[in-house]
Amino acid sequence: MEDILTFNSIVKTLPAFSAAAKAESFVKASKILGIPQKSVSRYILHLEQYLGINLFMRERGKLQLTLEGSELYHATSSSLAHIMTVLNEISLSKDKTRFVIGCPQLLLSWLSRRLTCLKQLAPHFEIELVEFEYRNKNYQFEMDIIFAFGLGKWQGFESYLLFEEEVFPVCSPAFAAKFALSNNTISVEELTKLPLIHGNWALGLTWQSWFASLGVEYSPNGVNKEDLYSYLISQELAIRGDGIALAWAGVFQSNLNLGVLEEIPNLRTKSNIGYYMLLNPESPKNDIARKWWRMIS
């Protein structure tokens, strides 16, 4: 056990020694490694005390390796380089077997139910679905597929339309019965007077923009930050009967099918934007991604 602890303590000193030998300076080594100069000096002192020799000598303000130091440097530099090469190869190999999908919050539930199709197309891949809102124009390709909301053009990506935005109000059956919302008699203006559940999402229609698309001016007076909810929570509050929420065609269809939510009729609006699948043109996984898109769009 003592030998293992000693070995571990010596291994920790080798990157500092290698960096100092290459840079011929403790100061430069500390900058390369991103650690204080005192730490570099302490690591090398510990290594020299363990070996019982000096590894460096100063000559005209520069660090020079002793004969023993030179031998150790050649051994450590080649070994560390080999270790990094192997680590990178293993990391790249792992990436090749992973299918990473970035998806906005609104689509998470909808998309998770469609991963079975992708698993059938790519049975040897580990599929990872992460919440991700695409907003960065300089985004680097860290994901195999990105689902994004917009007009359909993203620089550097291939884009494939899933569905156009179609938004409508929903509420629980009990709420609909209480306010007689199922008989096609409510107007858009009357809807502004009912309890509305507001969201804090950055993309897609809000109540204000939804009413505006129907030619009705609406200002959410008295709505605080504490009264803003995510897509999914707004749906849960509507199911509970707290008010009326906005829903997106396709995305929340399962709640309508189950009967826990009810669409207020004749109030659907469409826009010229939609949800798209974005692909890196150079990705070797695109053939699988396109087949999946044809299955789910």
C-alpha positions as protocol buffer text, in pm:
chain_id: "A"
residue {
  index: 1
  type: MET
  ca { x: 0 y: 0 z: 0 }
}
residue {
  index: 2
  type: GLU
  ca { x: 283 y: 237 z: 90 }
}
residue {
  index: 3
  type: ASP
  ca { x: 454 y: 167 z: -245 }
}
residue {
  index: 4
  type: ILE
  ca { x: 134 y: 252 z: -432 }
}
residue {
  index: 5
  type: LEU
  ca { x: 94 y: 581 z: -246 }
}
residue {
  index: 6
  type: THR
  ca { x: 457 y: 672 z: -317 }
}
residue {
  index: 7
  type: PHE
  ca { x: 417 y: 585 z: -683 }
}
residue {
  index: 8
  type: ASN
  ca { x: 100 y: 796 z: -711 }
}
residue {
  index: 9
  type: SER
  ca { x: 271 y: 1096 z: -552 }
}
residue {
  index: 10
  type: ILE
  ca { x: 562 y: 1069 z: -798 }
}
residue {
  index: 11
  type: VAL
  ca { x: 338 y: 1028 z: -1104 }
}
residue {
  index: 12
  type: LYS
  ca { x: 166 y: 1357 z: -1014 }
}
residue {
  index: 13
  type: THR
  ca { x: 501 y: 1539 z: -1042 }
}
residue {
  index: 14
  type: LEU
  ca { x: 584 y: 1423 z: -1395 }
}
residue {
  index: 15
  type: PRO
  ca { x: 365 y: 1668 z: -1596 }
}
residue {
  index: 16
  type: ALA
  ca { x: 522 y: 1961 z: -1406 }
}
residue {
  index: 17
  type: PHE
  ca { x: 872 y: 1823 z: -1463 }
}
residue {
  index: 18
  type: SER
  ca { x: 809 y: 1762 z: -1833 }
}
residue {
  index: 19
  type: ALA
  ca { x: 661 y: 2111 z: -1885 }
}
residue {
  index: 20
  type: ALA
  ca { x: 948 y: 2282 z: -1699 }
}
residue {
  index: 21
  type: ALA
  ca { x: 1210 y: 2085 z: -1893 }
}
residue {
  index: 22
  type: LYS
  ca { x: 1050 y: 2171 z: -2226 }
}
residue {
  index: 23
  type: ALA
  ca { x: 994 y: 2540 z: -2144 }
}
residue {
  index: 24
  type: GLU
  ca { x: 1325 y: 2577 z: -1955 }
}
residue {
  index: 25
  type: SER
  ca { x: 1136 y: 2781 z: -1698 }
}
residue {
  index: 26
  type: PHE
  ca { x: 920 y: 2719 z: -1393 }
}
residue {
  index: 27
  type: VAL
  ca { x: 720 y: 3035 z: -1472 }
}
residue {
  index: 28
  type: LYS
  ca { x: 640 y: 2923 z: -1826 }
}
residue {
  index: 29
  type: ALA
  ca { x: 559 y: 2574 z: -1704 }
}
residue {
  index: 30
  type: SER
  ca { x: 309 y: 2713 z: -1454 }
}
residue {
  index: 31
  type: LYS
  ca { x: 133 y: 2905 z: -1735 }
}
residue {
  index: 32
  type: ILE
  ca { x: 125 y: 2598 z: -1959 }
}
residue {
  index: 33
  type: LEU
  ca { x: -25 y: 2384 z: -1683 }
}
residue {
  index: 34
  type: GLY
  ca { x: -247 y: 2657 z: -1541 }
}
residue {
  index: 35
  type: ILE
  ca { x: -115 y: 2615 z: -1187 }
}
residue {
  index: 36
  type: PRO
  ca { x: 85 y: 2848 z: -955 }
}
residue {
  index: 37
  type: GLN
  ca { x: 463 y: 2860 z: -996 }
}
residue {
  index: 38
  type: LYS
  ca { x: 498 y: 2749 z: -634 }
}
residue {
  index: 39
  type: SER
  ca { x: 315 y: 2427 z: -722 }
}
residue {
  index: 40
  type: VAL
  ca { x: 557 y: 2357 z: -1009 }
}
residue {
  index: 41
  type: SER
  ca { x: 856 y: 2415 z: -779 }
}
residue {
  index: 42
  type: ARG
  ca { x: 704 y: 2195 z: -509 }
}
residue {
  index: 43
  type: TYR
  ca { x: 638 y: 1908 z: -753 }
}
residue {
  index: 44
  type: ILE
  ca { x: 994 y: 1916 z: -886 }
}
residue {
  index: 45
  type: LEU
  ca { x: 1145 y: 1943 z: -537 }
}
residue {
  index: 46
  type: HIS
  ca { x: 944 y: 1638 z: -431 }
}
residue {
  index: 47
  type: LEU
  ca { x: 1065 y: 1446 z: -737 }
}
residue {
  index: 48
  type: GLU
  ca { x: 1429 y: 1543 z: -675 }
}
residue {
  index: 49
  type: GLN
  ca { x: 1405 y: 1445 z: -308 }
}
residue {
  index: 50
  type: TYR
  ca { x: 1261 y: 1107 z: -403 }
}
residue {
  index: 51
  type: LEU
  ca { x: 1541 y: 1043 z: -656 }
}
residue {
  index: 52
  type: GLY
  ca { x: 1813 y: 1196 z: -438 }
}
residue {
  index: 53
  type: ILE
  ca { x: 1956 y: 1397 z: -731 }
}
residue {
  index: 54
  type: ASN
  ca { x: 1925 y: 1737 z: -896 }
}
residue {
  index: 55
  type: LEU
  ca { x: 1727 y: 1734 z: -1220 }
}
residue {
  index: 56
  type: PHE
  ca { x: 1795 y: 2099 z: -1314 }
}
residue {
  index: 57
  type: MET
  ca { x: 2079 y: 2346 z: -1293 }
}
residue {
  index: 58
  type: ARG
  ca { x: 2062 y: 2717 z: -1364 }
}
residue {
  index: 59
  type: GLU
  ca { x: 2283 y: 2856 z: -1638 }
}
residue {
  index: 60
  type: ARG
  ca { x: 2262 y: 3222 z: -1745 }
}
residue {
  index: 61
  type: GLY
  ca { x: 1911 y: 3260 z: -1606 }
}
residue {
  index: 62
  type: LYS
  ca { x: 1779 y: 2949 z: -1779 }
}
residue {
  index: 63
  type: LEU
  ca { x: 1698 y: 2606 z: -1650 }
}
residue {
  index: 64
  type: GLN
  ca { x: 1920 y: 2336 z: -1791 }
}
residue {
  index: 65
  type: LEU
  ca { x: 1865 y: 1965 z: -1744 }
}
residue {
  index: 66
  type: THR
  ca { x: 2131 y: 1759 z: -1573 }
}
residue {
  index: 67
  type: LEU
  ca { x: 2233 y: 1431 z: -1734 }
}
residue {
  index: 68
  type: GLU
  ca { x: 1988 y: 1240 z: -1516 }
}
residue {
  index: 69
  type: GLY
  ca { x: 1721 y: 1504 z: -1578 }
}
residue {
  index: 70
  type: SER
  ca { x: 1768 y: 1468 z: -1954 }
}
residue {
  index: 71
  type: GLU
  ca { x: 1723 y: 1091 z: -1933 }
}
residue {
  index: 72
  type: LEU
  ca { x: 1406 y: 1131 z: -1727 }
}
residue {
  index: 73
  type: TYR
  ca { x: 1269 y: 1398 z: -1963 }
}
residue {
  index: 74
  type: HIS
  ca { x: 1303 y: 1176 z: -2271 }
}
residue {
  index: 75
  type: ALA
  ca { x: 1129 y: 893 z: -2086 }
}
residue {
  index: 76
  type: THR
  ca { x: 843 y: 1103 z: -1946 }
}
residue {
  index: 77
  type: SER
  ca { x: 777 y: 1313 z: -2257 }
}
residue {
  index: 78
  type: SER
  ca { x: 740 y: 1009 z: -2483 }
}
residue {
  index: 79
  type: SER
  ca { x: 532 y: 824 z: -2223 }
}
residue {
  index: 80
  type: LEU
  ca { x: 297 y: 1117 z: -2158 }
}
residue {
  index: 81
  type: ALA
  ca { x: 255 y: 1174 z: -2533 }
}
residue {
  index: 82
  type: HIS
  ca { x: 168 y: 808 z: -2581 }
}
residue {
  index: 83
  type: ILE
  ca { x: -83 y: 817 z: -2295 }
}
residue {
  index: 84
  type: MET
  ca { x: -255 y: 1125 z: -2445 }
}
residue {
  index: 85
  type: THR
  ca { x: -271 y: 957 z: -2786 }
}
residue {
  index: 86
  type: VAL
  ca { x: -435 y: 648 z: -2640 }
}
residue {
  index: 87
  type: LEU
  ca { x: -680 y: 858 z: -2436 }
}
residue {
  index: 88
  type: ASN
  ca { x: -781 y: 1054 z: -2746 }
}
residue {
  index: 89
  type: GLU
  ca { x: -826 y: 737 z: -2948 }
}
residue {
  index: 90
  type: ILE
  ca { x: -1048 y: 586 z: -2679 }
}
residue {
  index: 91
  type: SER
  ca { x: -1249 y: 908 z: -2653 }
}
residue {
  index: 92
  type: LEU
  ca { x: -1301 y: 926 z: -3030 }
}
residue {
  index: 93
  type: SER
  ca { x: -1396 y: 560 z: -3039 }
}
residue {
  index: 94
  type: LYS
  ca { x: -1660 y: 622 z: -2774 }
}
residue {
  index: 95
  type: ASP
  ca { x: -1797 y: 922 z: -2968 }
}
residue {
  index: 96
  type: LYS
  ca { x: -1839 y: 702 z: -3276 }
}
residue {
  index: 97
  type: THR
  ca { x: -2078 y: 477 z: -3086 }
}
residue {
  index: 98
  type: ARG
  ca { x: -2285 y: 760 z: -2935 }
}
residue {
  index: 99
  type: PHE
  ca { x: -2575 y: 941 z: -3099 }
}
residue {
  index: 100
  type: VAL
  ca { x: -2615 y: 1276 z: -2922 }
}
residue {
  index: 101
  type: ILE
  ca { x: -2938 y: 1466 z: -2989 }
}
residue {
  index: 102
  type: GLY
  ca { x: -3000 y: 1825 z: -2877 }
}
residue {
  index: 103
  type: CYS
  ca { x: -3366 y: 1908 z: -2832 }
}
residue {
  index: 104
  type: PRO
  ca { x: -3556 y: 2215 z: -2701 }
}
residue {
  index: 105
  type: GLN
  ca { x: -3764 y: 2167 z: -2389 }
}
residue {
  index: 106
  type: LEU
  ca { x: -4094 y: 2180 z: -2578 }
}
residue {
  index: 107
  type: LEU
  ca { x: -4004 y: 1877 z: -2792 }
}
residue {
  index: 108
  type: LEU
  ca { x: -3847 y: 1656 z: -2524 }
}
residue {
  index: 109
  type: SER
  ca { x: -4159 y: 1459 z: -2439 }
}
residue {
  index: 110
  type: TRP
  ca { x: -4270 y: 1434 z: -2804 }
}
residue {
  index: 111
  type: LEU
  ca { x: -3927 y: 1325 z: -2923 }
}
residue {
  index: 112
  type: SER
  ca { x: -3855 y: 1078 z: -2644 }
}
residue {
  index: 113
  type: ARG
  ca { x: -4152 y: 870 z: -2764 }
}
residue {
  index: 114
  type: ARG
  ca { x: -3993 y: 850 z: -3109 }
}
residue {
  index: 115
  type: LEU
  ca { x: -3650 y: 729 z: -3005 }
}
residue {
  index: 116
  type: THR
  ca { x: -3757 y: 368 z: -3053 }
}
residue {
  index: 117
  type: CYS
  ca { x: -3749 y: 422 z: -3430 }
}
residue {
  index: 118
  type: LEU
  ca { x: -3394 y: 555 z: -3409 }
}
residue {
  index: 119
  type: LYS
  ca { x: -3284 y: 263 z: -3192 }
}
residue {
  index: 120
  type: GLN
  ca { x: -3416 y: 26 z: -3457 }
}
residue {
  index: 121
  type: LEU
  ca { x: -3216 y: 208 z: -3725 }
}
residue {
  index: 122
  type: ALA
  ca { x: -2901 y: 228 z: -3510 }
}
residue {
  index: 123
  type: PRO
  ca { x: -2907 y: -66 z: -3266 }
}
residue {
  index: 124
  type: HIS
  ca { x: -2533 y: -44 z: -3193 }
}
residue {
  index: 125
  type: PHE
  ca { x: -2542 y: 323 z: -3090 }
}
residue {
  index: 126
  type: GLU
  ca { x: -2588 y: 463 z: -2742 }
}
residue {
  index: 127
  type: ILE
  ca { x: -2853 y: 733 z: -2786 }
}
residue {
  index: 128
  type: GLU
  ca { x: -2836 y: 1040 z: -2563 }
}
residue {
  index: 129
  type: LEU
  ca { x: -3116 y: 1299 z: -2565 }
}
residue {
  index: 130
  type: VAL
  ca { x: -3026 y: 1630 z: -2399 }
}
residue {
  index: 131
  type: GLU
  ca { x: -3219 y: 1953 z: -2352 }
}
residue {
  index: 132
  type: PHE
  ca { x: -3067 y: 2216 z: -2579 }
}
residue {
  index: 133
  type: GLU
  ca { x: -3187 y: 2548 z: -2725 }
}
residue {
  index: 134
  type: TYR
  ca { x: -2999 y: 2639 z: -3043 }
}
residue {
  index: 135
  type: ARG
  ca { x: -2917 y: 3011 z: -3038 }
}
residue {
  index: 136
  type: ASN
  ca { x: -2544 y: 3036 z: -3105 }
}
residue {
  index: 137
  type: LYS
  ca { x: -2457 y: 3117 z: -3468 }
}
residue {
  index: 138
  type: ASN
  ca { x: -2101 y: 3000 z: -3408 }
}
residue {
  index: 139
  type: TYR
  ca { x: -2208 y: 2669 z: -3259 }
}
residue {
  index: 140
  type: GLN
  ca { x: -1952 y: 2392 z: -3307 }
}
residue {
  index: 141
  type: PHE
  ca { x: -2075 y: 2046 z: -3397 }
}
residue {
  index: 142
  type: GLU
  ca { x: -2082 y: 1870 z: -3062 }
}
residue {
  index: 143
  type: MET
  ca { x: -2412 y: 1693 z: -3134 }
}
residue {
  index: 144
  type: ASP
  ca { x: -2512 y: 1458 z: -3411 }
}
residue {
  index: 145
  type: ILE
  ca { x: -2864 y: 1600 z: -3444 }
}
residue {
  index: 146
  type: ILE
  ca { x: -3012 y: 1928 z: -3326 }
}
residue {
  index: 147
  type: PHE
  ca { x: -3382 y: 2009 z: -3326 }
}
residue {
  index: 148
  type: ALA
  ca { x: -3440 y: 2382 z: -3361 }
}
residue {
  index: 149
  type: PHE
  ca { x: -3723 y: 2631 z: -3406 }
}
residue {
  index: 150
  type: GLY
  ca { x: -3702 y: 2883 z: -3688 }
}
residue {
  index: 151
  type: LEU
  ca { x: -3749 y: 2966 z: -4055 }
}
residue {
  index: 152
  type: GLY
  ca { x: -3557 y: 2666 z: -4184 }
}
residue {
  index: 153
  type: LYS
  ca { x: -3216 y: 2811 z: -4268 }
}
residue {
  index: 154
  type: TRP
  ca { x: -2914 y: 2772 z: -4042 }
}
residue {
  index: 155
  type: GLN
  ca { x: -2567 y: 2844 z: -4171 }
}
residue {
  index: 156
  type: GLY
  ca { x: -2353 y: 2533 z: -4189 }
}
residue {
  index: 157
  type: PHE
  ca { x: -2640 y: 2289 z: -4135 }
}
residue {
  index: 158
  type: GLU
  ca { x: -2871 y: 2077 z: -4344 }
}
residue {
  index: 159
  type: SER
  ca { x: -3229 y: 2135 z: -4224 }
}
residue {
  index: 160
  type: TYR
  ca { x: -3536 y: 1913 z: -4251 }
}
residue {
  index: 161
  type: LEU
  ca { x: -3887 y: 2028 z: -4154 }
}
residue {
  index: 162
  type: LEU
  ca { x: -4064 y: 1832 z: -3881 }
}
residue {
  index: 163
  type: PHE
  ca { x: -4380 y: 2041 z: -3863 }
}
residue {
  index: 164
  type: GLU
  ca { x: -4487 y: 2403 z: -3887 }
}
residue {
  index: 165
  type: GLU
  ca { x: -4592 y: 2589 z: -3577 }
}
residue {
  index: 166
  type: GLU
  ca { x: -4964 y: 2547 z: -3507 }
}
residue {
  index: 167
  type: VAL
  ca { x: -5080 y: 2679 z: -3171 }
}
residue {
  index: 168
  type: PHE
  ca { x: -5415 y: 2663 z: -2994 }
}
residue {
  index: 169
  type: PRO
  ca { x: -5557 y: 2707 z: -2641 }
}
residue {
  index: 170
  type: VAL
  ca { x: -5630 y: 2406 z: -2421 }
}
residue {
  index: 171
  type: CYS
  ca { x: -5782 y: 2347 z: -2079 }
}
residue {
  index: 172
  type: SER
  ca { x: -5912 y: 2064 z: -1866 }
}
residue {
  index: 173
  type: PRO
  ca { x: -6258 y: 1919 z: -1945 }
}
residue {
  index: 174
  type: ALA
  ca { x: -6386 y: 2048 z: -1609 }
}
residue {
  index: 175
  type: PHE
  ca { x: -6258 y: 2399 z: -1683 }
}
residue {
  index: 176
  type: ALA
  ca { x: -6418 y: 2385 z: -2030 }
}
residue {
  index: 177
  type: ALA
  ca { x: -6752 y: 2283 z: -1880 }
}
residue {
  index: 178
  type: LYS
  ca { x: -6736 y: 2554 z: -1613 }
}
residue {
  index: 179
  type: PHE
  ca { x: -6688 y: 2832 z: -1869 }
}
residue {
  index: 180
  type: ALA
  ca { x: -6884 y: 2670 z: -2155 }
}
residue {
  index: 181
  type: LEU
  ca { x: -6581 y: 2655 z: -2383 }
}
residue {
  index: 182
  type: SER
  ca { x: -6680 y: 2347 z: -2582 }
}
residue {
  index: 183
  type: ASN
  ca { x: -6974 y: 2493 z: -2774 }
}
residue {
  index: 184
  type: ASN
  ca { x: -6784 y: 2713 z: -3024 }
}
residue {
  index: 185
  type: THR
  ca { x: -6939 y: 3031 z: -2883 }
}
residue {
  index: 186
  type: ILE
  ca { x: -6641 y: 3200 z: -2714 }
}
residue {
  index: 187
  type: SER
  ca { x: -6469 y: 3481 z: -2901 }
}
residue {
  index: 188
  type: VAL
  ca { x: -6100 y: 3569 z: -2893 }
}
residue {
  index: 189
  type: GLU
  ca { x: -6182 y: 3889 z: -2703 }
}
residue {
  index: 190
  type: GLU
  ca { x: -6372 y: 3695 z: -2437 }
}
residue {
  index: 191
  type: LEU
  ca { x: -6079 y: 3460 z: -2396 }
}
residue {
  index: 192
  type: THR
  ca { x: -5862 y: 3749 z: -2270 }
}
residue {
  index: 193
  type: LYS
  ca { x: -6087 y: 3777 z: -1965 }
}
residue {
  index: 194
  type: LEU
  ca { x: -6038 y: 3415 z: -1854 }
}
residue {
  index: 195
  type: PRO
  ca { x: -5750 y: 3278 z: -1639 }
}
residue {
  index: 196
  type: LEU
  ca { x: -5453 y: 3226 z: -1870 }
}
residue {
  index: 197
  type: ILE
  ca { x: -5139 y: 3030 z: -1783 }
}
residue {
  index: 198
  type: HIS
  ca { x: -4830 y: 3221 z: -1895 }
}
residue {
  index: 199
  type: GLY
  ca { x: -4493 y: 3080 z: -1996 }
}
residue {
  index: 200
  type: ASN
  ca { x: -4130 y: 3188 z: -1978 }
}
residue {
  index: 201
  type: TRP
  ca { x: -4011 y: 3016 z: -2297 }
}
residue {
  index: 202
  type: ALA
  ca { x: -3780 y: 3208 z: -2530 }
}
residue {
  index: 203
  type: LEU
  ca { x: -3906 y: 3050 z: -2854 }
}
residue {
  index: 204
  type: GLY
  ca { x: -4256 y: 3017 z: -2996 }
}
residue {
  index: 205
  type: LEU
  ca { x: -4576 y: 3211 z: -2943 }
}
residue {
  index: 206
  type: THR
  ca { x: -4672 y: 3359 z: -2609 }
}
residue {
  index: 207
  type: TRP
  ca { x: -5025 y: 3468 z: -2523 }
}
residue {
  index: 208
  type: GLN
  ca { x: -4942 y: 3822 z: -2629 }
}
residue {
  index: 209
  type: SER
  ca { x: -4811 y: 3720 z: -2972 }
}
residue {
  index: 210
  type: TRP
  ca { x: -5085 y: 3458 z: -3015 }
}
residue {
  index: 211
  type: PHE
  ca { x: -5358 y: 3717 z: -2960 }
}
residue {
  index: 212
  type: ALA
  ca { x: -5175 y: 3958 z: -3189 }
}
residue {
  index: 213
  type: SER
  ca { x: -5179 y: 3697 z: -3468 }
}
residue {
  index: 214
  type: LEU
  ca { x: -5560 y: 3700 z: -3437 }
}
residue {
  index: 215
  type: GLY
  ca { x: -5577 y: 4080 z: -3443 }
}
residue {
  index: 216
  type: VAL
  ca { x: -5644 y: 4126 z: -3073 }
}
residue {
  index: 217
  type: GLU
  ca { x: -5432 y: 4348 z: -2852 }
}
residue {
  index: 218
  type: TYR
  ca { x: -5350 y: 4186 z: -2521 }
}
residue {
  index: 219
  type: SER
  ca { x: -5133 y: 4295 z: -2231 }
}
residue {
  index: 220
  type: PRO
  ca { x: -5066 y: 4046 z: -1950 }
}
residue {
  index: 221
  type: ASN
  ca { x: -5122 y: 4292 z: -1665 }
}
residue {
  index: 222
  type: GLY
  ca { x: -5032 y: 4174 z: -1319 }
}
residue {
  index: 223
  type: VAL
  ca { x: -4822 y: 3880 z: -1439 }
}
residue {
  index: 224
  type: ASN
  ca { x: -4499 y: 3848 z: -1237 }
}
residue {
  index: 225
  type: LYS
  ca { x: -4190 y: 3638 z: -1306 }
}
residue {
  index: 226
  type: GLU
  ca { x: -4320 y: 3397 z: -1043 }
}
residue {
  index: 227
  type: ASP
  ca { x: -4628 y: 3343 z: -1262 }
}
residue {
  index: 228
  type: LEU
  ca { x: -4428 y: 3227 z: -1566 }
}
residue {
  index: 229
  type: TYR
  ca { x: -4397 y: 2855 z: -1627 }
}
residue {
  index: 230
  type: SER
  ca { x: -4220 y: 2615 z: -1860 }
}
residue {
  index: 231
  type: TYR
  ca { x: -4403 y: 2442 z: -2144 }
}
residue {
  index: 232
  type: LEU
  ca { x: -4452 y: 2120 z: -1951 }
}
residue {
  index: 233
  type: ILE
  ca { x: -4555 y: 2285 z: -1624 }
}
residue {
  index: 234
  type: SER
  ca { x: -4806 y: 2507 z: -1806 }
}
residue {
  index: 235
  type: GLN
  ca { x: -4966 y: 2191 z: -1945 }
}
residue {
  index: 236
  type: GLU
  ca { x: -4975 y: 2030 z: -1600 }
}
residue {
  index: 237
  type: LEU
  ca { x: -5142 y: 2339 z: -1455 }
}
residue {
  index: 238
  type: ALA
  ca { x: -5401 y: 2330 z: -1733 }
}
residue {
  index: 239
  type: ILE
  ca { x: -5467 y: 1960 z: -1663 }
}
residue {
  index: 240
  type: ARG
  ca { x: -5517 y: 2053 z: -1298 }
}
residue {
  index: 241
  type: GLY
  ca { x: -5780 y: 2307 z: -1399 }
}
residue {
  index: 242
  type: ASP
  ca { x: -5589 y: 2624 z: -1309 }
}
residue {
  index: 243
  type: GLY
  ca { x: -5655 y: 2795 z: -1641 }
}
residue {
  index: 244
  type: ILE
  ca { x: -5598 y: 2792 z: -2016 }
}
residue {
  index: 245
  type: ALA
  ca { x: -5258 y: 2713 z: -2167 }
}
residue {
  index: 246
  type: LEU
  ca { x: -5117 y: 2732 z: -2516 }
}
residue {
  index: 247
  type: ALA
  ca { x: -5046 y: 2399 z: -2685 }
}
residue {
  index: 248
  type: TRP
  ca { x: -4859 y: 2302 z: -2999 }
}
residue {
  index: 249
  type: ALA
  ca { x: -5008 y: 2066 z: -3258 }
}
residue {
  index: 250
  type: GLY
  ca { x: -4834 y: 1730 z: -3252 }
}
residue {
  index: 251
  type: VAL
  ca { x: -4629 y: 1802 z: -2945 }
}
residue {
  index: 252
  type: PHE
  ca { x: -4912 y: 1773 z: -2692 }
}
residue {
  index: 253
  type: GLN
  ca { x: -5144 y: 1550 z: -2895 }
}
residue {
  index: 254
  type: SER
  ca { x: -5109 y: 1268 z: -2643 }
}
residue {
  index: 255
  type: ASN
  ca { x: -5276 y: 1479 z: -2371 }
}
residue {
  index: 256
  type: LEU
  ca { x: -5568 y: 1547 z: -2604 }
}
residue {
  index: 257
  type: ASN
  ca { x: -5596 y: 1178 z: -2695 }
}
residue {
  index: 258
  type: LEU
  ca { x: -5600 y: 1083 z: -2327 }
}
residue {
  index: 259
  type: GLY
  ca { x: -5878 y: 1333 z: -2261 }
}
residue {
  index: 260
  type: VAL
  ca { x: -5692 y: 1515 z: -1984 }
}
residue {
  index: 261
  type: LEU
  ca { x: -5686 y: 1830 z: -2198 }
}
residue {
  index: 262
  type: GLU
  ca { x: -5943 y: 1969 z: -2434 }
}
residue {
  index: 263
  type: GLU
  ca { x: -5887 y: 2203 z: -2727 }
}
residue {
  index: 264
  type: ILE
  ca { x: -6094 y: 2520 z: -2730 }
}
residue {
  index: 265
  type: PRO
  ca { x: -6230 y: 2493 z: -3086 }
}
residue {
  index: 266
  type: ASN
  ca { x: -6179 y: 2718 z: -3388 }
}
residue {
  index: 267
  type: LEU
  ca { x: -5888 y: 2912 z: -3240 }
}
residue {
  index: 268
  type: ARG
  ca { x: -5585 y: 2751 z: -3407 }
}
residue {
  index: 269
  type: THR
  ca { x: -5318 y: 2978 z: -3553 }
}
residue {
  index: 270
  type: LYS
  ca { x: -5033 y: 2895 z: -3789 }
}
residue {
  index: 271
  type: SER
  ca { x: -4707 y: 3076 z: -3858 }
}
residue {
  index: 272
  type: ASN
  ca { x: -4435 y: 3059 z: -4123 }
}
residue {
  index: 273
  type: ILE
  ca { x: -4189 y: 2906 z: -3879 }
}
residue {
  index: 274
  type: GLY
  ca { x: -4154 y: 2553 z: -3753 }
}
residue {
  index: 275
  type: TYR
  ca { x: -3939 y: 2284 z: -3598 }
}
residue {
  index: 276
  type: TYR
  ca { x: -3651 y: 2142 z: -3796 }
}
residue {
  index: 277
  type: MET
  ca { x: -3395 y: 1866 z: -3771 }
}
residue {
  index: 278
  type: LEU
  ca { x: -3044 y: 2009 z: -3820 }
}
residue {
  index: 279
  type: LEU
  ca { x: -2754 y: 1796 z: -3940 }
}
residue {
  index: 280
  type: ASN
  ca { x: -2383 y: 1854 z: -3976 }
}
residue {
  index: 281
  type: PRO
  ca { x: -2323 y: 1796 z: -4351 }
}
residue {
  index: 282
  type: GLU
  ca { x: -1999 y: 1610 z: -4278 }
}
residue {
  index: 283
  type: SER
  ca { x: -2138 y: 1369 z: -4018 }
}
residue {
  index: 284
  type: PRO
  ca { x: -2113 y: 998 z: -4110 }
}
residue {
  index: 285
  type: LYS
  ca { x: -2438 y: 939 z: -3920 }
}
residue {
  index: 286
  type: ASN
  ca { x: -2655 y: 1150 z: -4151 }
}
residue {
  index: 287
  type: ASP
  ca { x: -2796 y: 860 z: -4352 }
}
residue {
  index: 288
  type: ILE
  ca { x: -2942 y: 716 z: -4032 }
}
residue {
  index: 289
  type: ALA
  ca { x: -3065 y: 1060 z: -3922 }
}
residue {
  index: 290
  type: ARG
  ca { x: -3244 y: 1122 z: -4255 }
}
residue {
  index: 291
  type: LYS
  ca { x: -3416 y: 783 z: -4240 }
}
residue {
  index: 292
  type: TRP
  ca { x: -3532 y: 865 z: -3889 }
}
residue {
  index: 293
  type: TRP
  ca { x: -3660 y: 1205 z: -4002 }
}
residue {
  index: 294
  type: ARG
  ca { x: -3873 y: 1040 z: -4273 }
}
residue {
  index: 295
  type: MET
  ca { x: -4023 y: 814 z: -4006 }
}
residue {
  index: 296
  type: ILE
  ca { x: -4116 y: 1089 z: -3759 }
}
residue {
  index: 297
  type: SER
  ca { x: -4205 y: 1389 z: -3978 }
}
